[in-house]
Amino acid sequence: IMLRAGEVAEATARAVASAVRDIRARPLAKPPGIAEAVEWANAATILEKGGSPWPEAFRRAIGVLIKDEEDLSYIAPELGRIVEEALA
């Protein structure tokens, strides 16, 4: 992630990688790949630089990671836990 998203902090890249691993373990119609993970890291970083607190920026940017509406509905109830574990 850091190779493709130069503005992203190492902690952000690690959190994104952890969350994506968790999300990819679920039965999704369109599991996120590297490109989506990089987009998520970039989007969350931009939101944070724009003033959003980090956990909120991480959650708000999920739409660039999960492209399928049904997948997003499936992940939504678990998103808080996924983000908390990724940021721990």
URNOR-V119170 format. One record per residue. N is the residue number from 0. RES is the residue in one letter. PSI is psi as a letter, one per 30 degrees, with the letter a starting at -180 (NA if undefined). Layout:
N_RES_PSI, N_RES_PSI
//
This chain:
0_I_e, 1_M_f, 2_L_e, 3_R_f, 4_A_i, 5_G_f, 6_E_f, 7_V_k, 8_A_l, 9_E_e, 10_A_e, 11_T_e, 12_A_e, 13_R_e, 14_A_e, 15_V_e, 16_A_e, 17_S_e, 18_A_e, 19_V_e, 20_R_e, 21_D_e, 22_I_e, 23_R_f, 24_A_f, 25_R_l, 26_P_i, 27_L_l, 28_A_e, 29_K_i, 30_P_k, 31_P_k, 32_G_a, 33_I_e, 34_A_e, 35_E_e, 36_A_e, 37_V_e, 38_E_e, 39_W_e, 40_A_e, 41_N_e, 42_A_e, 43_A_e, 44_T_e, 45_I_e, 46_L_e, 47_E_e, 48_K_f, 49_G_f, 50_G_f, 51_S_k, 52_P_k, 53_W_e, 54_P_e, 55_E_e, 56_A_e, 57_F_e, 58_R_e, 59_R_f, 60_A_g, 61_I_f, 62_G_f, 63_V_f, 64_L_e, 65_I_j, 66_K_f, 67_D_k, 68_E_e, 69_E_e, 70_D_e, 71_L_e, 72_S_e, 73_Y_e, 74_I_e, 75_A_e, 76_P_f, 77_E_f, 78_L_e, 79_G_e, 80_R_e, 81_I_e, 82_V_e, 83_E_e, 84_E_e, 85_A_e, 86_L_f, 87_A_NA
//
